[in-house]
Amino acid sequence: MKPGDLVRTTEGWSYKRWTGIIIDVDETYEVERRWVQVLWTEVSTTDGQTFWAPVRKLEVINATR
């Protein structure tokens, strides 16, 4: 996953499916434990428009070239 990729949450992670675009990647950890900052299409009442999400809970819908 890299900035610009369109992603959505996997089923079971939240009460609904979220869709957004990756804007930053924290490469501190190995891939399985990596986190990405996502600009979501909808605002969360607790986290706002952007927040960090674990890569393992996201799937790429459309990758940037």
C-alpha positions as CSV (number, residue, x, y, z in Angstrom):
1,M,0.0,0.0,0.0
2,K,1.2,3.5,-0.9
3,P,-0.1,7.1,-0.9
4,G,-2.8,7.5,-3.5
5,D,-4.2,4.0,-3.2
6,L,-8.0,3.8,-2.8
7,V,-8.8,1.5,0.1
8,R,-11.7,0.3,2.2
9,T,-11.9,-1.4,5.6
10,T,-12.3,-5.2,5.7
11,E,-15.5,-6.7,6.9
12,G,-15.8,-7.0,10.7
13,W,-13.4,-4.2,11.5
14,S,-16.1,-1.6,12.1
15,Y,-19.8,-1.3,12.2
16,K,-19.7,-0.2,8.5
17,R,-17.3,-0.3,5.6
18,W,-15.2,2.8,5.3
19,T,-13.6,4.0,2.0
20,G,-10.7,6.4,1.6
21,I,-7.3,7.3,0.1
22,I,-4.0,6.7,1.7
23,I,-2.1,9.9,2.3
24,D,0.9,8.7,4.4
25,V,2.6,5.4,5.4
26,D,4.3,4.7,8.7
27,E,7.2,2.4,7.7
28,T,8.5,2.0,11.2
29,Y,7.2,-1.6,11.5
30,E,7.3,-4.6,9.2
31,V,4.5,-4.8,6.7
32,E,2.1,-7.0,8.8
33,R,2.2,-4.3,11.6
34,R,2.3,-1.2,9.4
35,W,-0.1,1.7,9.8
36,V,-1.3,4.1,7.1
37,Q,-3.0,7.5,7.4
38,V,-6.2,7.6,5.4
39,L,-8.3,10.5,4.2
40,W,-11.8,9.0,4.5
41,T,-14.8,9.8,2.3
42,E,-16.9,10.4,5.4
43,V,-16.1,12.1,8.7
44,S,-15.9,10.1,11.9
45,T,-17.4,11.7,15.0
46,T,-14.4,10.6,17.1
47,D,-11.5,10.8,14.6
48,G,-12.5,13.4,12.0
49,Q,-11.7,13.1,8.3
50,T,-8.2,11.5,8.6
51,F,-6.9,8.9,10.9
52,W,-4.4,6.1,11.1
53,A,-5.5,2.5,10.3
54,P,-3.7,-0.8,10.5
55,V,-2.8,-2.2,7.0
56,R,-4.0,-5.6,8.0
57,K,-7.6,-4.2,8.3
58,L,-7.6,-2.6,4.9
59,E,-7.9,-3.8,1.3
60,V,-6.8,-2.0,-1.8
61,I,-9.7,-1.2,-4.2
62,N,-7.6,0.7,-6.8
63,A,-3.8,1.1,-6.7
64,T,-2.0,4.2,-8.0
65,R,0.4,3.7,-10.9
